[in-house]
Amino acid sequence: MALRRLAGSSLWRVGNSRAFLFTSVAAGESPRSAEFQRWENGGGTFHNSACIDPTVVIEFGAVVHPRAVLGANVHIGSGAVVGPSVTIGQSTKIGYNVALCNCTIGDLCVIHNGVCIGQDGFGFMVDEHGNMLKKPQMLNARIGDNVEIGANTCIDRGSWRDTVIGDHSKIDNLVQIGHNVVIGNSCMLCGQVGIAGSVTIGDSVTFGGRVAVRDHVSIVSKVRLAAASCVTKDIKEPGDYGGFPAVPIHEWRRKVAISCRTPKKTNAKNS
């Protein structure tokens, strides 16, 4: 009873910012599972090696794994998993069923429901016998400050460099960002954008819905891409682009206009 009262009084171990909370260990419980405790503010579960600010809310059903670091006023939604050694900056909100591993999240971010960050990228090679071998994916994903990431978006960890999302960038639902991608500050990616591995994107870049970018392409700052465009080579000049392959917007519009007029002329000759 004494321990239960201590938990209710929210005594904190100031030295490492962890909650000193009541934990009940059932008979026969393994030492490993005994290292996880109930977080008083929300009812979620945390590992006793995690460093968690007292103001954090961990909702029921969420799990914080060993050595994770959660800053002040972080909110972790039900069903979310914060993996080992993940760092989350202050005042960041993590939605329901989010999976975070091998990553750091900055301050004042909003990570919506179902987002996955830090999982292995899609990297394989074929050996001399024709067998498909997995390439090591050993690095991290780094999310800047004031970033918002829409529901069910996936951001892979890096293999030869960290995957990076710059400060103040906004990402819509259902976006795929491959391993080693570096996105600058204040970028906007609309729904269903797909970015292949090792792409480099400058600052203040906007992608319309369903834009696709091939691997190892570089895009300078202040580029806007029309919806459903496909980038197949480097874009070296700021401006508006569209089409497949993506070209300057006036060129793409001219091609579309010509293709729309051509069938009419053909039909007129046939009649």
C-alpha atoms as an extended CHARMM CRD file, in Angstrom:
* protein
*
       271  EXT
         1         1  MET       CA              0.0000000000        0.0000000000        0.0000000000  PROA      1               0.0000000000
         2         2  ALA       CA              2.8380000000        2.3850000000        0.7920000000  PROA      2               0.0000000000
         3         3  LEU       CA              4.2920000000        2.0220000000       -2.7040000000  PROA      3               0.0000000000
         4         4  ARG       CA              0.8860000000        2.5750000000       -4.2780000000  PROA      4               0.0000000000
         5         5  ARG       CA              0.5070000000        5.8310000000       -2.3680000000  PROA      5               0.0000000000
         6         6  LEU       CA              3.9550000000        6.9580000000       -3.5540000000  PROA      6               0.0000000000
         7         7  ALA       CA              2.9230000000        6.3610000000       -7.1430000000  PROA      7               0.0000000000
         8         8  GLY       CA             -0.2470000000        8.3620000000       -6.6460000000  PROA      8               0.0000000000
         9         9  SER       CA              1.7830000000       11.2460000000       -5.2680000000  PROA      9               0.0000000000
        10        10  SER       CA              3.9140000000       11.3590000000       -8.4590000000  PROA      10              0.0000000000
        11        11  LEU       CA              7.3370000000       11.2420000000       -6.8930000000  PROA      11              0.0000000000
        12        12  TRP       CA              9.9980000000       11.8220000000       -9.5480000000  PROA      12              0.0000000000
        13        13  ARG       CA             13.5920000000       10.7200000000       -9.6850000000  PROA      13              0.0000000000
        14        14  VAL       CA             15.0370000000       14.1130000000      -10.6140000000  PROA      14              0.0000000000
        15        15  GLY       CA             18.5120000000       12.9050000000      -11.5000000000  PROA      15              0.0000000000
        16        16  ASN       CA             17.4260000000       11.2170000000      -14.7280000000  PROA      16              0.0000000000
        17        17  SER       CA             13.9000000000       12.6530000000      -15.2250000000  PROA      17              0.0000000000
        18        18  ARG       CA             12.2160000000        9.2680000000      -14.8730000000  PROA      18              0.0000000000
        19        19  ALA       CA              9.0350000000        8.5980000000      -13.0200000000  PROA      19              0.0000000000
        20        20  PHE       CA              9.3920000000        6.5780000000       -9.8320000000  PROA      20              0.0000000000
        21        21  LEU       CA              6.1680000000        4.6510000000      -10.1950000000  PROA      21              0.0000000000
        22        22  PHE       CA              4.5710000000        1.6200000000       -8.5650000000  PROA      22              0.0000000000
        23        23  THR       CA              5.1080000000       -1.5950000000      -10.4560000000  PROA      23              0.0000000000
        24        24  SER       CA              3.4250000000       -4.8710000000       -9.5940000000  PROA      24              0.0000000000
        25        25  VAL       CA              5.3570000000       -7.9980000000      -10.5250000000  PROA      25              0.0000000000
        26        26  ALA       CA              3.1550000000      -11.0470000000      -10.7970000000  PROA      26              0.0000000000
        27        27  ALA       CA              4.3910000000      -14.4030000000       -9.5810000000  PROA      27              0.0000000000
        28        28  GLY       CA              6.5060000000      -16.0820000000      -12.2330000000  PROA      28              0.0000000000
        29        29  GLU       CA              7.0420000000      -12.8530000000      -14.2370000000  PROA      29              0.0000000000
        30        30  SER       CA             10.3740000000      -12.8030000000      -16.0650000000  PROA      30              0.0000000000
        31        31  PRO       CA             13.0070000000      -10.2120000000      -15.0710000000  PROA      31              0.0000000000
        32        32  ARG       CA             12.8900000000       -8.7870000000      -18.6180000000  PROA      32              0.0000000000
        33        33  SER       CA              9.1850000000       -7.9740000000      -18.4690000000  PROA      33              0.0000000000
        34        34  ALA       CA              9.6120000000       -6.6550000000      -14.9340000000  PROA      34              0.0000000000
        35        35  GLU       CA             11.7590000000       -3.8610000000      -16.4000000000  PROA      35              0.0000000000
        36        36  PHE       CA              8.6200000000       -2.3460000000      -17.9740000000  PROA      36              0.0000000000
        37        37  GLN       CA              6.4040000000       -0.2310000000      -15.7560000000  PROA      37              0.0000000000
        38        38  ARG       CA              3.1150000000        1.6160000000      -15.9700000000  PROA      38              0.0000000000
        39        39  TRP       CA              3.3750000000        5.3460000000      -16.6600000000  PROA      39              0.0000000000
        40        40  GLU       CA              1.1060000000        7.1730000000      -14.2560000000  PROA      40              0.0000000000
        41        41  ASN       CA              0.1740000000       10.0210000000      -16.6200000000  PROA      41              0.0000000000
        42        42  GLY       CA             -1.9230000000        8.1510000000      -19.1990000000  PROA      42              0.0000000000
        43        43  GLY       CA             -1.5110000000        4.5030000000      -18.2430000000  PROA      43              0.0000000000
        44        44  GLY       CA              0.9590000000        3.4740000000      -20.9460000000  PROA      44              0.0000000000
        45        45  THR       CA              4.0330000000        1.2850000000      -20.5030000000  PROA      45              0.0000000000
        46        46  PHE       CA              7.6790000000        2.3670000000      -20.3440000000  PROA      46              0.0000000000
        47        47  HSD       CA             11.0320000000        0.6830000000      -19.8160000000  PROA      47              0.0000000000
        48        48  ASN       CA             12.8530000000        1.7130000000      -16.6700000000  PROA      48              0.0000000000
        49        49  SER       CA             15.9350000000        2.7760000000      -18.6800000000  PROA      49              0.0000000000
        50        50  ALA       CA             13.9340000000        5.3340000000      -20.7020000000  PROA      50              0.0000000000
        51        51  CYS       CA             14.4840000000        9.0100000000      -19.8730000000  PROA      51              0.0000000000
        52        52  ILE       CA             11.0490000000       10.6280000000      -19.7390000000  PROA      52              0.0000000000
        53        53  ASP       CA             10.1200000000       14.1410000000      -18.6470000000  PROA      53              0.0000000000
        54        54  PRO       CA              7.4610000000       14.1920000000      -15.8940000000  PROA      54              0.0000000000
        55        55  THR       CA              5.0880000000       16.2150000000      -18.1150000000  PROA      55              0.0000000000
        56        56  VAL       CA              4.8800000000       13.4950000000      -20.7840000000  PROA      56              0.0000000000
        57        57  VAL       CA              1.5630000000       11.7260000000      -21.4450000000  PROA      57              0.0000000000
        58        58  ILE       CA              1.7890000000        8.0730000000      -22.5230000000  PROA      58              0.0000000000
        59        59  GLU       CA             -1.7030000000        6.8070000000      -23.2530000000  PROA      59              0.0000000000
        60        60  PHE       CA             -2.9110000000        3.3310000000      -22.3840000000  PROA      60              0.0000000000
        61        61  GLY       CA             -1.6130000000        0.7550000000      -24.8700000000  PROA      61              0.0000000000
        62        62  ALA       CA              1.4410000000        2.7670000000      -25.9040000000  PROA      62              0.0000000000
        63        63  VAL       CA              4.9230000000        1.3300000000      -25.2180000000  PROA      63              0.0000000000
        64        64  VAL       CA              8.2210000000        3.1880000000      -24.7120000000  PROA      64              0.0000000000
        65        65  HSD       CA             11.2630000000        0.9380000000      -25.1110000000  PROA      65              0.0000000000
        66        66  PRO       CA             14.7200000000        1.0150000000      -23.4810000000  PROA      66              0.0000000000
        67        67  ARG       CA             16.8800000000        4.1590000000      -23.6100000000  PROA      67              0.0000000000
        68        68  ALA       CA             14.2250000000        6.2170000000      -25.3850000000  PROA      68              0.0000000000
        69        69  VAL       CA             14.2640000000        9.9410000000      -24.5330000000  PROA      69              0.0000000000
        70        70  LEU       CA             11.0110000000       11.9250000000      -24.3730000000  PROA      70              0.0000000000
        71        71  GLY       CA             11.1170000000       15.6980000000      -23.8460000000  PROA      71              0.0000000000
        72        72  ALA       CA              8.7380000000       17.9750000000      -21.9990000000  PROA      72              0.0000000000
        73        73  ASN       CA              5.0230000000       17.9330000000      -22.9180000000  PROA      73              0.0000000000
        74        74  VAL       CA              5.3270000000       15.0610000000      -25.4010000000  PROA      74              0.0000000000
        75        75  HSD       CA              2.0530000000       13.1870000000      -25.9700000000  PROA      75              0.0000000000
        76        76  ILE       CA              2.1220000000        9.5240000000      -27.0530000000  PROA      76              0.0000000000
        77        77  GLY       CA             -1.1920000000        8.1450000000      -28.3650000000  PROA      77              0.0000000000
        78        78  SER       CA             -2.6170000000        4.7050000000      -27.6670000000  PROA      78              0.0000000000
        79        79  GLY       CA             -1.0470000000        1.8590000000      -29.6080000000  PROA      79              0.0000000000
        80        80  ALA       CA              2.0920000000        3.8270000000      -30.4660000000  PROA      80              0.0000000000
        81        81  VAL       CA              5.4870000000        2.1480000000      -30.1230000000  PROA      81              0.0000000000
        82        82  VAL       CA              8.5750000000        4.2280000000      -29.3350000000  PROA      82              0.0000000000
        83        83  GLY       CA             11.5270000000        1.9680000000      -30.1030000000  PROA      83              0.0000000000
        84        84  PRO       CA             14.8890000000        1.6510000000      -28.3560000000  PROA      84              0.0000000000
        85        85  SER       CA             17.0050000000        4.8330000000      -28.2170000000  PROA      85              0.0000000000
        86        86  VAL       CA             14.4250000000        6.9310000000      -30.0810000000  PROA      86              0.0000000000
        87        87  THR       CA             14.5120000000       10.6240000000      -29.1200000000  PROA      87              0.0000000000
        88        88  ILE       CA             11.3920000000       12.8250000000      -29.2350000000  PROA      88              0.0000000000
        89        89  GLY       CA             11.6740000000       16.5870000000      -28.7530000000  PROA      89              0.0000000000
        90        90  GLN       CA              9.4900000000       18.7200000000      -26.5310000000  PROA      90              0.0000000000
        91        91  SER       CA              5.7920000000       19.3720000000      -27.2540000000  PROA      91              0.0000000000
        92        92  THR       CA              5.6590000000       16.7880000000      -30.0410000000  PROA      92              0.0000000000
        93        93  LYS       CA              2.4350000000       14.8220000000      -30.4920000000  PROA      93              0.0000000000
        94        94  ILE       CA              2.5350000000       11.1840000000      -31.5700000000  PROA      94              0.0000000000
        95        95  GLY       CA             -0.7700000000        9.7690000000      -32.8680000000  PROA      95              0.0000000000
        96        96  TYR       CA             -2.3950000000        6.3760000000      -32.4740000000  PROA      96              0.0000000000
        97        97  ASN       CA             -0.5220000000        3.2720000000      -33.7090000000  PROA      97              0.0000000000
        98        98  VAL       CA              2.6020000000        5.1690000000      -34.7530000000  PROA      98              0.0000000000
        99        99  ALA       CA              5.7970000000        3.0620000000      -34.9720000000  PROA      99              0.0000000000
       100       100  LEU       CA              9.0990000000        4.8480000000      -34.2990000000  PROA      100             0.0000000000
       101       101  CYS       CA             12.5200000000        3.1730000000      -34.4180000000  PROA      101             0.0000000000
       102       102  ASN       CA             16.0620000000        4.2220000000      -35.3570000000  PROA      102             0.0000000000
       103       103  CYS       CA             15.0290000000        7.8700000000      -35.4530000000  PROA      103             0.0000000000
       104       104  THR       CA             15.0030000000       11.2410000000      -33.7500000000  PROA      104             0.0000000000
       105       105  ILE       CA             11.9890000000       13.5550000000      -33.8110000000  PROA      105             0.0000000000
       106       106  GLY       CA             12.3940000000       17.2890000000      -33.2360000000  PROA      106             0.0000000000
       107       107  ASP       CA             10.4030000000       19.7800000000      -31.1720000000  PROA      107             0.0000000000
       108       108  LEU       CA              6.7940000000       20.7950000000      -31.8650000000  PROA      108             0.0000000000
       109       109  CYS       CA              6.1490000000       18.0540000000      -34.4160000000  PROA      109             0.0000000000
       110       110  VAL       CA              2.8300000000       16.3560000000      -35.1760000000  PROA      110             0.0000000000
       111       111  ILE       CA              3.0450000000       12.7010000000      -36.2230000000  PROA      111             0.0000000000
       112       112  HSD       CA             -0.3920000000       11.4850000000      -37.2610000000  PROA      112             0.0000000000
       113       113  ASN       CA             -1.9450000000        8.0460000000      -36.8470000000  PROA      113             0.0000000000
       114       114  GLY       CA             -0.2480000000        5.0290000000      -38.3840000000  PROA      114             0.0000000000
       115       115  VAL       CA              3.0160000000        6.7290000000      -39.3820000000  PROA      115             0.0000000000
       116       116  CYS       CA              6.1010000000        4.4850000000      -39.5280000000  PROA      116             0.0000000000
       117       117  ILE       CA              9.5560000000        6.0700000000      -39.2060000000  PROA      117             0.0000000000
       118       118  GLY       CA             12.9600000000        4.3860000000      -39.1040000000  PROA      118             0.0000000000
       119       119  GLN       CA             12.2200000000        0.9560000000      -40.5660000000  PROA      119             0.0000000000
       120       120  ASP       CA             14.6290000000       -0.6340000000      -43.0650000000  PROA      120             0.0000000000
       121       121  GLY       CA             14.7280000000        0.7920000000      -46.5580000000  PROA      121             0.0000000000
       122       122  PHE       CA             14.1120000000       -1.2930000000      -49.6810000000  PROA      122             0.0000000000
       123       123  GLY       CA             17.6600000000       -2.2690000000      -50.6000000000  PROA      123             0.0000000000
       124       124  PHE       CA             18.6110000000       -5.5860000000      -52.2150000000  PROA      124             0.0000000000
       125       125  MET       CA             21.2610000000       -6.9730000000      -54.5620000000  PROA      125             0.0000000000
       126       126  VAL       CA             21.6460000000      -10.1400000000      -56.6180000000  PROA      126             0.0000000000
       127       127  ASP       CA             24.7110000000      -12.3270000000      -56.0260000000  PROA      127             0.0000000000
       128       128  GLU       CA             26.5560000000      -14.4220000000      -58.6280000000  PROA      128             0.0000000000
       129       129  HSD       CA             24.1430000000      -17.3100000000      -58.0350000000  PROA      129             0.0000000000
       130       130  GLY       CA             21.0590000000      -15.2000000000      -58.6620000000  PROA      130             0.0000000000
       131       131  ASN       CA             20.0650000000      -15.0370000000      -55.0020000000  PROA      131             0.0000000000
       132       132  MET       CA             18.4750000000      -11.8630000000      -53.6860000000  PROA      132             0.0000000000
       133       133  LEU       CA             20.4930000000      -10.4750000000      -50.7740000000  PROA      133             0.0000000000
       134       134  LYS       CA             19.5010000000       -7.6970000000      -48.4060000000  PROA      134             0.0000000000
       135       135  LYS       CA             21.7490000000       -4.6470000000      -48.2090000000  PROA      135             0.0000000000
       136       136  PRO       CA             22.4850000000       -3.5040000000      -44.6370000000  PROA      136             0.0000000000
       137       137  GLN       CA             20.3030000000       -0.6390000000      -43.4280000000  PROA      137             0.0000000000
       138       138  MET       CA             22.1710000000        0.5770000000      -40.3470000000  PROA      138             0.0000000000
       139       139  LEU       CA             21.6240000000        4.3280000000      -40.0360000000  PROA      139             0.0000000000
       140       140  ASN       CA             18.7980000000        6.5390000000      -38.8220000000  PROA      140             0.0000000000
       141       141  ALA       CA             16.0060000000        8.8940000000      -39.8180000000  PROA      141             0.0000000000
       142       142  ARG       CA             16.1240000000       12.4630000000      -38.4850000000  PROA      142             0.0000000000
       143       143  ILE       CA             12.9800000000       14.6010000000      -38.3680000000  PROA      143             0.0000000000
       144       144  GLY       CA             13.4780000000       18.3440000000      -37.7700000000  PROA      144             0.0000000000
       145       145  ASP       CA             11.4650000000       20.8060000000      -35.7090000000  PROA      145             0.0000000000
       146       146  ASN       CA              7.8970000000       21.8980000000      -36.5010000000  PROA      146             0.0000000000
       147       147  VAL       CA              7.3850000000       19.0290000000      -38.9480000000  PROA      147             0.0000000000
       148       148  GLU       CA              3.9430000000       17.5290000000      -39.5690000000  PROA      148             0.0000000000
       149       149  ILE       CA              3.6250000000       14.0340000000      -41.0300000000  PROA      149             0.0000000000
       150       150  GLY       CA              0.2680000000       12.7340000000      -42.2720000000  PROA      150             0.0000000000
       151       151  ALA       CA             -1.4050000000        9.4210000000      -41.5230000000  PROA      151             0.0000000000
       152       152  ASN       CA              0.1740000000        6.1670000000      -42.7660000000  PROA      152             0.0000000000
       153       153  THR       CA              3.2430000000        7.8650000000      -44.2240000000  PROA      153             0.0000000000
       154       154  CYS       CA              6.4690000000        5.7960000000      -44.1730000000  PROA      154             0.0000000000
       155       155  ILE       CA              9.9960000000        7.1940000000      -43.8250000000  PROA      155             0.0000000000
       156       156  ASP       CA             12.8310000000        4.6680000000      -44.0880000000  PROA      156             0.0000000000
       157       157  ARG       CA             16.1100000000        4.7600000000      -42.1750000000  PROA      157             0.0000000000
       158       158  GLY       CA             19.3650000000        5.4020000000      -44.0270000000  PROA      158             0.0000000000
       159       159  SER       CA             21.9410000000        2.9470000000      -45.3200000000  PROA      159             0.0000000000
       160       160  TRP       CA             24.9060000000        5.1980000000      -46.3120000000  PROA      160             0.0000000000
       161       161  ARG       CA             23.5690000000        8.4810000000      -44.8660000000  PROA      161             0.0000000000
       162       162  ASP       CA             20.7220000000        9.3820000000      -42.5230000000  PROA      162             0.0000000000
       163       163  THR       CA             17.3140000000       10.0700000000      -43.9830000000  PROA      163             0.0000000000
       164       164  VAL       CA             16.5080000000       13.7040000000      -43.1120000000  PROA      164             0.0000000000
       165       165  ILE       CA             13.3270000000       15.7950000000      -43.0810000000  PROA      165             0.0000000000
       166       166  GLY       CA             14.0950000000       19.5020000000      -42.6440000000  PROA      166             0.0000000000
       167       167  ASP       CA             12.5010000000       21.9590000000      -40.2290000000  PROA      167             0.0000000000
       168       168  HSD       CA              8.9640000000       23.2220000000      -40.9220000000  PROA      168             0.0000000000
       169       169  SER       CA              8.3030000000       20.6660000000      -43.6700000000  PROA      169             0.0000000000
       170       170  LYS       CA              4.7630000000       19.3220000000      -44.0630000000  PROA      170             0.0000000000
       171       171  ILE       CA              3.9880000000       15.8450000000      -45.3850000000  PROA      171             0.0000000000
       172       172  ASP       CA              0.5140000000       14.6280000000      -46.3370000000  PROA      172             0.0000000000
       173       173  ASN       CA             -1.0260000000       11.1660000000      -45.8480000000  PROA      173             0.0000000000
       174       174  LEU       CA              0.2680000000        8.0290000000      -47.5980000000  PROA      174             0.0000000000
       175       175  VAL       CA              3.6720000000        9.3870000000      -48.6210000000  PROA      175             0.0000000000
       176       176  GLN       CA              6.6460000000        7.0370000000      -49.1020000000  PROA      176             0.0000000000
       177       177  ILE       CA             10.1420000000        8.4260000000      -48.4570000000  PROA      177             0.0000000000
       178       178  GLY       CA             12.9480000000        5.9900000000      -49.2110000000  PROA      178             0.0000000000
       179       179  HSD       CA             16.2580000000        5.4600000000      -47.4570000000  PROA      179             0.0000000000
       180       180  ASN       CA             18.9690000000        8.1490000000      -47.5940000000  PROA      180             0.0000000000
       181       181  VAL       CA             16.5530000000       10.8340000000      -48.8070000000  PROA      181             0.0000000000
       182       182  VAL       CA             17.4110000000       14.3530000000      -47.6220000000  PROA      182             0.0000000000
       183       183  ILE       CA             14.5680000000       16.9010000000      -47.7200000000  PROA      183             0.0000000000
       184       184  GLY       CA             15.2650000000       20.5620000000      -46.9290000000  PROA      184             0.0000000000
       185       185  ASN       CA             13.3850000000       23.0740000000      -44.8150000000  PROA      185             0.0000000000
       186       186  SER       CA              9.8090000000       24.2500000000      -45.4400000000  PROA      186             0.0000000000
       187       187  CYS       CA              8.9720000000       21.6390000000      -48.0690000000  PROA      187             0.0000000000
       188       188  MET       CA              5.4290000000       20.4370000000      -48.7740000000  PROA      188             0.0000000000
       189       189  LEU       CA              4.6180000000       16.9330000000      -50.0440000000  PROA      189             0.0000000000
       190       190  CYS       CA              1.0020000000       16.1870000000      -50.9630000000  PROA      190             0.0000000000
       191       191  GLY       CA             -0.7210000000       12.8110000000      -50.7180000000  PROA      191             0.0000000000
       192       192  GLN       CA              0.6890000000        9.6490000000      -52.3340000000  PROA      192             0.0000000000
       193       193  VAL       CA              4.0460000000       11.1840000000      -53.2320000000  PROA      193             0.0000000000
       194       194  GLY       CA              6.7370000000        8.5280000000      -53.6920000000  PROA      194             0.0000000000
       195       195  ILE       CA             10.4300000000        9.3830000000      -53.3370000000  PROA      195             0.0000000000
       196       196  ALA       CA             12.9720000000        6.6740000000      -54.1360000000  PROA      196             0.0000000000
       197       197  GLY       CA             16.2310000000        6.2390000000      -52.2620000000  PROA      197             0.0000000000
       198       198  SER       CA             19.1220000000        8.7200000000      -52.0290000000  PROA      198             0.0000000000
       199       199  VAL       CA             17.2080000000       11.6970000000      -53.4310000000  PROA      199             0.0000000000
       200       200  THR       CA             18.3390000000       15.1850000000      -52.3460000000  PROA      200             0.0000000000
       201       201  ILE       CA             15.7310000000       17.9570000000      -52.2100000000  PROA      201             0.0000000000
       202       202  GLY       CA             16.4110000000       21.6200000000      -51.4100000000  PROA      202             0.0000000000
       203       203  ASP       CA             14.3740000000       24.0780000000      -49.3510000000  PROA      203             0.0000000000
       204       204  SER       CA             10.8400000000       25.3410000000      -50.0880000000  PROA      204             0.0000000000
       205       205  VAL       CA             10.0390000000       22.5900000000      -52.5880000000  PROA      205             0.0000000000
       206       206  THR       CA              6.3970000000       21.6230000000      -53.2360000000  PROA      206             0.0000000000
       207       207  PHE       CA              5.2020000000       18.3070000000      -54.6880000000  PROA      207             0.0000000000
       208       208  GLY       CA              1.6130000000       17.9120000000      -55.8790000000  PROA      208             0.0000000000
       209       209  GLY       CA             -0.2800000000       14.6950000000      -55.2750000000  PROA      209             0.0000000000
       210       210  ARG       CA              1.1980000000       11.4380000000      -56.6350000000  PROA      210             0.0000000000
       211       211  VAL       CA              4.5010000000       12.9720000000      -57.7220000000  PROA      211             0.0000000000
       212       212  ALA       CA              7.1910000000       10.3090000000      -58.1920000000  PROA      212             0.0000000000
       213       213  VAL       CA             10.9490000000       10.8510000000      -57.9620000000  PROA      213             0.0000000000
       214       214  ARG       CA             13.4830000000        8.2690000000      -59.1550000000  PROA      214             0.0000000000
       215       215  ASP       CA             16.4990000000        7.3300000000      -57.0520000000  PROA      215             0.0000000000
       216       216  HSD       CA             19.6860000000        9.4270000000      -56.7480000000  PROA      216             0.0000000000
       217       217  VAL       CA             18.0710000000       12.5540000000      -58.2200000000  PROA      217             0.0000000000
       218       218  SER       CA             18.7910000000       16.0700000000      -56.9190000000  PROA      218             0.0000000000
       219       219  ILE       CA             16.1990000000       18.8620000000      -56.9170000000  PROA      219             0.0000000000
       220       220  VAL       CA             17.2300000000       22.4410000000      -56.1400000000  PROA      220             0.0000000000
       221       221  SER       CA             15.3530000000       24.7620000000      -53.7970000000  PROA      221             0.0000000000
       222       222  LYS       CA             12.1400000000       26.5690000000      -54.7770000000  PROA      222             0.0000000000
       223       223  VAL       CA             10.8540000000       23.9830000000      -57.2310000000  PROA      223             0.0000000000
       224       224  ARG       CA              7.1560000000       23.1680000000      -57.6260000000  PROA      224             0.0000000000
       225       225  LEU       CA              5.9940000000       19.9600000000      -59.2940000000  PROA      225             0.0000000000
       226       226  ALA       CA              2.4940000000       19.4990000000      -60.7150000000  PROA      226             0.0000000000
       227       227  ALA       CA              0.4220000000       16.5260000000      -59.5620000000  PROA      227             0.0000000000
       228       228  ALA       CA              1.2870000000       13.1130000000      -61.0720000000  PROA      228             0.0000000000
       229       229  SER       CA              4.6390000000       14.3410000000      -62.4180000000  PROA      229             0.0000000000
       230       230  CYS       CA              7.6500000000       12.0210000000      -62.5200000000  PROA      230             0.0000000000
       231       231  VAL       CA             11.1750000000       13.3080000000      -61.9610000000  PROA      231             0.0000000000
       232       232  THR       CA             13.6980000000       11.1830000000      -63.8660000000  PROA      232             0.0000000000
       233       233  LYS       CA             16.7650000000       13.4570000000      -63.8050000000  PROA      233             0.0000000000
       234       234  ASP       CA             18.2270000000       16.3170000000      -61.7650000000  PROA      234             0.0000000000
       235       235  ILE       CA             16.3220000000       19.5890000000      -61.6290000000  PROA      235             0.0000000000
       236       236  LYS       CA             18.9590000000       22.3380000000      -61.4690000000  PROA      236             0.0000000000
       237       237  GLU       CA             16.8760000000       25.5020000000      -61.8820000000  PROA      237             0.0000000000
       238       238  PRO       CA             14.0970000000       26.8020000000      -59.5900000000  PROA      238             0.0000000000
       239       239  GLY       CA             10.6280000000       27.0000000000      -61.1140000000  PROA      239             0.0000000000
       240       240  ASP       CA              7.4930000000       25.0360000000      -61.9450000000  PROA      240             0.0000000000
       241       241  TYR       CA              7.6550000000       21.6190000000      -63.5950000000  PROA      241             0.0000000000
       242       242  GLY       CA              5.1890000000       18.9570000000      -64.7270000000  PROA      242             0.0000000000
       243       243  GLY       CA              4.7010000000       15.8330000000      -66.8000000000  PROA      243             0.0000000000
       244       244  PHE       CA              6.3760000000       12.4500000000      -67.3020000000  PROA      244             0.0000000000
       245       245  PRO       CA              9.2730000000       13.0080000000      -67.4960000000  PROA      245             0.0000000000
       246       246  ALA       CA              9.0420000000       16.3030000000      -65.6300000000  PROA      246             0.0000000000
       247       247  VAL       CA              9.9200000000       19.3400000000      -67.7690000000  PROA      247             0.0000000000
       248       248  PRO       CA              9.4290000000       23.0850000000      -67.2850000000  PROA      248             0.0000000000
       249       249  ILE       CA              5.7330000000       23.7670000000      -66.8670000000  PROA      249             0.0000000000
       250       250  HSD       CA              5.2940000000       25.8680000000      -70.0320000000  PROA      250             0.0000000000
       251       251  GLU       CA              6.8850000000       23.0940000000      -72.1000000000  PROA      251             0.0000000000
       252       252  TRP       CA              4.6250000000       20.4700000000      -70.5460000000  PROA      252             0.0000000000
       253       253  ARG       CA              1.5230000000       22.5820000000      -71.1570000000  PROA      253             0.0000000000
       254       254  ARG       CA              2.5330000000       23.0460000000      -74.7980000000  PROA      254             0.0000000000
       255       255  LYS       CA              2.8720000000       19.2790000000      -75.2280000000  PROA      255             0.0000000000
       256       256  VAL       CA             -0.5270000000       18.6890000000      -73.6380000000  PROA      256             0.0000000000
       257       257  ALA       CA             -2.1550000000       21.3140000000      -75.8940000000  PROA      257             0.0000000000
       258       258  ILE       CA             -0.6090000000       19.7580000000      -79.0160000000  PROA      258             0.0000000000
       259       259  SER       CA             -1.7170000000       16.2730000000      -78.0500000000  PROA      259             0.0000000000
       260       260  CYS       CA             -5.2560000000       17.5390000000      -77.4250000000  PROA      260             0.0000000000
       261       261  ARG       CA             -5.4460000000       19.2320000000      -80.8620000000  PROA      261             0.0000000000
       262       262  THR       CA             -3.9060000000       16.4110000000      -82.9100000000  PROA      262             0.0000000000
       263       263  PRO       CA             -6.8350000000       13.9430000000      -82.6960000000  PROA      263             0.0000000000
       264       264  LYS       CA             -9.2670000000       16.6880000000      -83.7910000000  PROA      264             0.0000000000
       265       265  LYS       CA             -7.2540000000       17.3930000000      -86.9630000000  PROA      265             0.0000000000
       266       266  THR       CA             -7.0310000000       13.6700000000      -87.7480000000  PROA      266             0.0000000000
       267       267  ASN       CA            -10.7790000000       13.2130000000      -87.3250000000  PROA      267             0.0000000000
       268       268  ALA       CA            -11.4950000000       16.2260000000      -89.5280000000  PROA      268             0.0000000000
       269       269  LYS       CA             -9.3740000000       14.7710000000      -92.3900000000  PROA      269             0.0000000000
       270       270  ASN       CA            -11.0580000000       11.3690000000      -92.0910000000  PROA      270             0.0000000000
       271       271  SER       CA            -14.5300000000       12.9360000000      -92.3440000000  PROA      271             0.0000000000
